[in-house]
Amino acid sequence: MLEFCILNAIRGTSLYGYDIVRTLRGIEGLVISEGTIYPILSRLKREGFVKTTIRESSEGPARKYYELTKDGEEMLDEMNSYWQVIKDGTDSIIKEHKK
């Protein structure tokens, strides 16, 4: 689930680690910390789903920005499709039990 959220957060943009944490903290019920995010980002980079660039910052040291690779985009498309199937199935169960 966290991979799914991280990849969706950076789709179409590039964010540095703390921006990703702040974005995910905005999701109610999702408890996230920097110590959780960075190992996942490192693994996603090793697997070729994200790439990084170092950019200077006027607010302190240079920052590492993350963005999706082509493989990351393709994997995220698959994940989003699968998520939609799960969501639709879950919604139908909830709807059925509300009757």
N, C-alpha and C positions, 0 to 999 in steps of 0.2 A: 504494500500500500504506500509506503514512504517513497519507494522508487517511482511509482506511478505519479505521486504528487510532486516530487522534485522535478521529474522530466516535464510534466505539464507546466510547472512554474517557469521553467526556462525556455519553453517552446516559443520561438519567434523573437527571442531577446537574449541578452546575456546578463547574468546577475552574478554578483560576488556572493560568497558563502553566507554572510550575515543577512544579505537581502533575501536569500532563499529562506533562511530561518524565519525572518519576519513575515514573509509571505505565508509560510505554512502555519505560523502561529495564529494567523488570521482565520484559520479554519476551526470553527468551534468543535471541541471534543478531541482534536488532534494535539497531543502533547509532544512537543519536539524540543530538542536542545541542539546546540552546536556540536556537542560530542556525539550525537547520533548522525547528524547530516554529513560531516566531513568524511567519515569512513565510507559511507555510501557513495559520495561523490568521487572518492578515490577509486573505488571499485568500478563505478560506471566509466571513469576515464580509462582504466586499465582494459576494460572490455570494449572500448572504442565507441561508446554511446554518447560521451560528452568530450569536448575539448576545452582547453583552458588557454587564456591569454593573461598576461600580467600588464596591468595599467597603473600608471602613476595616479596618485590621489592627492588632491589639495588638502585633504583632511587628515593626512598621516602617511603611513607607509604605503607602498604599492599594493594593489589588491589583485587577487586571482579571480578572474571572471570565468564563468562556465556557460557553455552554449552547446546545443545539440549538434551532433554530427549527422551525416546522412543516415548512417545505421541507426542512430538514436531516434531520428524522425520516424524511420520505418518501424522500429520496435514500439515506439509510442503510439503510432497509428494502430498497431495490433492490440496493444494494451487498452487503448480507448474503445476499440470495437468490442473487445472482450468485456470490459467494464460495462458497456451499454447493455450487453446481453444479461449480465448478472443483475444490473439495476432493474431492467425490465422484468426479469423473472421474480426478483424480490418484491417489486412493486405489485405484481399480479398476486403474489401470495398475501401480501398485506391487504390488498383490496378485497380478496376473497374472504379473508377472515374478519373483515369489518362488516360483512353482510349480516 
